[in-house]
Amino acid sequence: MAAKPISADTPQAQQAKKEILLIFDFDNTIIDKNTDSEIIKAQNLYGKCLSGKRYLKNDLGWAETMSLALADLHQNNISQKDIDKIIEDIPLTPGFETVFEFIRQNQEKCECIMLSHSNR
């Protein structure tokens, strides 16, 4: 059975036209810090969040750790707005503004994917 050709106006066809694939991690790649550590530091939560300790002891996988971490933040009255502000204040890794400018100028050619340790 032959595969059906992809119509030129489908999202798959538009995707196939991309010439450049860019794959990024966020922490310590796009931004010059680790967001988890920066949130804990900014909110003075050292010792108050158990999720990180359990992850470091290999008690939990990353997804479970993040669920607990979000629960920890909620219990400590840390809002999404608080988190957004902390992340917005973290500087980009040197050179990434140039990368983003390249992507803006070539967005019709670029496909960008976020690949993260948390995706495992």
N, C-alpha and C positions, 0 to 999 in steps of 0.2 A: 504494500500500500504506500503510495507516494504521499509525502507531506504536502499539505495545502500551502500555497504561497501566501505570504503575509500581505494584506492590503496596505497600501502606502499611507492610509490615514489612521491606522491603528496605533495605539501606544507602543506595541512591540516594534512596529516599523520605525517609528520615531526613535526608539531606543537603539535600533540597529544602525542608525545613521551617525551615532556618536563615534568620534574618532579617538577620543582620549578618555581613558578610565583613570580616575584618581581615587585612591583608597586611603582613608585617614583614620587614625585613632584620635581621640579628643584630648584626654589628659596626657600631659608631658609630650604632646606632639603639636596639636593646634594651639593649645594654651601651654604656658610655660610652668604649670603647676599641676597638682593632683586635686581635682575638685573636692573629693571626699575629705582630704586633709584640711583644705582651706575652709570648708564649711564648719568642720569641727573646731578648728582654731578660731575662726571669726566669732563663733557663737559660744566659745569657752566650754565646749562639751567634752573635753578630755576626761576619760574615766566615767562619763555618764552614758556612753553608748556601748552596749554590750556586743552589738553585731560584729564590729570590727575585730574584737578579741576572739570571738568564736571562729571567724573566718581565718584568722592567722593561725589558729590551732588546727585548721583543716576539719573543723566540726561541720562546716556548712559549705555549700557551693556558692558561687557568686550571686546567682539570682535570689537564693534564699537570704543571703547576706544583705542584698539591696532592699529586699522587702522589710527585713528587720530594721535596717538603717533608716528607711523612710518612717517606719513606726516610731523609732527612737526620736527622730526629728519632730514628728507630730506630738509625741509626749512632752517634748521640751519646748512646745509652742513655736517652732520654727516654721514659718509659712513659705509657700512657693515664692512669694515676693522677696522674702529674705534671701532665699537660695539664689534667685535670679540676680539680685544685686551683688551678691558675693562673686558669682561666676562672671558677671559683666565687668567687675573690677580686676579680674585676673588678666595679666597681660598676655598678648599673643606671643608665641615662640618667635624669636627674631627671624624675619624673612617671610612669615606667613601673610602679612599684609600684601606682599608682592604676589604670593600664590593666589590669594583671594582676588586681587585685581586681574590676574591672568584668567581666572575662572569667569569673572564678570565680563571680560572682553571676549571670551570664547565660549560663552555658555551654550551656544547651539552645538558645539563640538564636544563638550565635556559631560561626562557622567561621573557624579561624585557619590561615593559610598562611605559611610561611617562603619568601621570595623572596630569592635571593642573587645577588651578582655571580658566584659560582662556578657558578651554574646555566646560564650562557650557553654 
